[in-house]
Amino acid sequence: MKKIYTITFFISFLVTISFQGENYEKFVQKTAATAKIEPSPSTILISQSPDREKVAAYLAKNHSPLLGTEDSLLATSSRYGLDYRLILAIARKESSLGKHACGHNIFGIASCRKDFASFEKAYEYLAKLLTQSPYYAKWRETGELYDLISVYCPKNDGCNTDVYVKQTEGFINEL
């Protein structure tokens, strides 16, 4: 059922890519109601209309050094077909939205052994990694957050994957 939800939402996104603001939100609500499928925070590909002011307010509220990179975040998430909330949720989990980043590595990539020239380059790297790496093929197929996190932060590396998923879902829901 979740696979159907992901496909339905992806198709809705493609059909409504030109919608903005309330019109988009009304269409998404109508589509979800018609399909009788409740949105699930663990099914994360495309789910919400990007709202620059909403992202800026969230970053400001959290005193994030990422404030000012909203346009890049939203453009990158759109270009790669990712939910911007997922990108921010991983940044929040890994570096408290950049406050504890290793250089510009806000995602903890390679256990902070990789540096980026800017936060914008980090957004681009993560988006490419999630959408093009064969390691994330299962997640791209299912849309299940657990399938992404079990690769991003695997149990065999000492990560508590279940806790990571719950926290990431919580961060996504804050947005």
C-alpha positions as CSV (number, residue, x, y, z in Angstrom):
1,M,0.0,0.0,0.0
2,K,2.9,2.4,0.8
3,K,4.4,1.7,-2.7
4,I,1.1,2.8,-4.2
5,Y,1.1,5.9,-2.1
6,T,4.6,6.9,-3.2
7,I,3.7,6.3,-6.9
8,T,0.5,8.2,-6.5
9,F,2.2,11.2,-4.9
10,F,5.0,11.2,-7.4
11,I,2.5,11.2,-10.3
12,S,0.6,14.0,-8.4
13,F,3.9,15.9,-8.2
14,L,4.6,15.6,-11.9
15,V,1.1,16.6,-12.9
16,T,1.0,19.6,-10.5
17,I,4.6,20.8,-10.7
18,S,3.3,24.2,-11.8
19,F,0.9,24.6,-8.8
20,Q,2.1,26.8,-6.0
21,G,0.9,27.8,-2.6
22,E,-2.8,27.0,-1.7
23,N,-3.7,25.6,-5.1
24,Y,-1.0,22.9,-4.8
25,E,-1.9,22.1,-1.2
26,K,-5.6,21.8,-2.1
27,F,-4.8,19.5,-5.0
28,V,-2.6,17.3,-2.9
29,Q,-5.2,17.0,-0.1
30,K,-7.9,16.2,-2.7
31,T,-5.7,13.6,-4.4
32,A,-4.9,11.9,-1.0
33,A,-8.5,12.0,0.0
34,T,-9.7,10.5,-3.3
35,A,-7.1,7.8,-3.1
36,K,-8.1,7.2,0.6
37,I,-4.5,7.0,1.6
38,E,-3.1,8.7,4.6
39,P,0.3,10.4,4.2
40,S,3.0,8.5,6.0
41,P,6.1,10.2,7.3
42,S,8.1,7.1,6.5
43,T,7.3,7.3,2.8
44,I,9.5,10.2,1.7
45,L,10.1,11.1,-1.9
46,I,8.0,14.1,-2.8
47,S,5.3,15.2,-0.5
48,Q,4.9,18.9,0.0
49,S,5.1,22.1,-1.9
50,P,8.4,23.8,-1.1
51,D,7.7,27.0,0.9
52,R,10.8,29.2,1.0
53,E,9.5,31.3,3.9
54,K,8.6,28.2,5.9
55,V,12.1,26.8,5.4
56,A,13.7,30.1,6.4
57,A,11.6,30.4,9.5
58,Y,12.5,26.8,10.5
59,L,16.2,27.5,10.0
60,A,16.0,30.8,11.9
61,K,14.1,29.2,14.8
62,N,16.8,26.6,15.1
63,H,19.6,29.3,14.8
64,S,21.0,27.4,11.8
65,P,24.0,28.5,9.8
66,L,22.0,27.1,6.8
67,L,19.8,30.2,6.9
68,G,20.2,31.9,3.5
69,T,20.6,28.6,1.6
70,E,16.8,28.0,1.2
71,D,16.8,28.6,-2.5
72,S,19.6,26.2,-3.1
73,L,18.0,23.6,-0.9
74,L,14.6,23.9,-2.6
75,A,16.2,23.9,-6.1
76,T,18.3,20.9,-5.4
77,S,15.5,18.9,-3.9
78,S,13.3,19.8,-6.9
79,R,16.0,18.9,-9.4
80,Y,16.5,15.5,-7.9
81,G,12.9,14.8,-7.0
82,L,13.5,14.6,-3.2
83,D,11.5,16.0,-0.4
84,Y,13.3,19.0,1.0
85,R,12.2,18.0,4.5
86,L,14.2,14.8,4.2
87,I,17.3,16.7,3.4
88,L,16.8,19.0,6.3
89,A,15.9,16.1,8.6
90,I,19.2,14.4,7.8
91,A,21.1,17.7,8.4
92,R,19.3,18.1,11.7
93,K,20.1,14.6,12.8
94,E,23.8,14.7,11.7
95,S,24.8,18.2,12.5
96,S,22.0,20.1,14.3
97,L,21.3,21.9,11.0
98,G,24.9,22.8,10.4
99,K,25.7,24.0,14.0
100,H,28.0,21.0,14.6
101,A,29.1,20.3,11.0
102,C,32.6,19.3,10.0
103,G,33.4,22.1,7.7
104,H,30.4,22.2,5.4
105,N,29.7,18.5,5.8
106,I,26.2,18.9,7.4
107,F,25.3,15.3,6.6
108,G,28.2,13.4,8.3
109,I,29.2,12.0,5.0
110,A,32.1,9.5,5.3
111,S,32.1,10.1,9.1
112,C,33.1,13.8,8.4
113,R,36.2,12.8,6.4
114,K,34.7,14.6,3.4
115,D,34.5,18.3,3.2
116,F,32.5,20.5,0.8
117,A,33.2,24.0,-0.5
118,S,29.8,25.2,0.7
119,F,26.5,24.0,2.2
120,E,25.0,24.2,-1.3
121,K,27.6,21.7,-2.5
122,A,26.7,19.4,0.4
123,Y,23.0,19.5,-0.6
124,E,24.0,18.6,-4.2
125,Y,26.2,15.7,-3.0
126,L,23.5,14.2,-0.8
127,A,20.9,14.5,-3.4
128,K,23.1,12.8,-6.0
129,L,24.0,10.1,-3.5
130,L,20.4,9.3,-2.6
131,T,19.1,9.3,-6.2
132,Q,22.0,7.7,-8.1
133,S,23.9,5.4,-5.8
134,P,23.0,1.7,-6.2
135,Y,23.2,1.4,-2.4
136,Y,19.9,3.3,-2.2
137,A,18.1,1.4,-5.0
138,K,15.8,-0.3,-2.5
139,W,14.8,3.0,-0.9
140,R,14.1,4.5,-4.3
141,E,11.9,1.5,-5.1
142,T,9.9,1.4,-1.8
143,G,10.1,5.0,-0.6
144,E,10.4,3.7,3.0
145,L,12.5,5.8,5.3
146,Y,13.8,2.7,7.0
147,D,15.2,1.4,3.7
148,L,17.2,4.7,3.3
149,I,18.4,4.9,6.9
150,S,19.4,1.3,7.1
151,V,22.0,2.0,4.4
152,Y,22.8,5.6,5.5
153,C,23.4,4.6,9.1
154,P,23.6,0.8,9.2
155,K,23.3,-1.3,12.4
156,N,26.6,-3.1,11.6
157,D,28.4,0.3,11.9
158,G,27.0,0.7,15.4
159,C,24.1,2.9,14.5
160,N,20.7,2.5,16.2
161,T,18.8,2.6,12.9
162,D,15.4,2.3,14.5
163,V,16.0,5.4,16.7
164,Y,17.5,7.3,13.7
165,V,14.4,6.6,11.7
166,K,12.0,7.8,14.5
167,Q,14.1,10.9,15.0
168,T,14.2,11.7,11.3
169,E,10.5,11.2,11.0
170,G,10.0,13.6,13.9
171,F,12.2,16.2,12.3
172,I,10.3,15.8,9.0
173,N,7.0,16.3,10.9
174,E,8.2,19.5,12.4
175,L,8.3,21.0,8.9
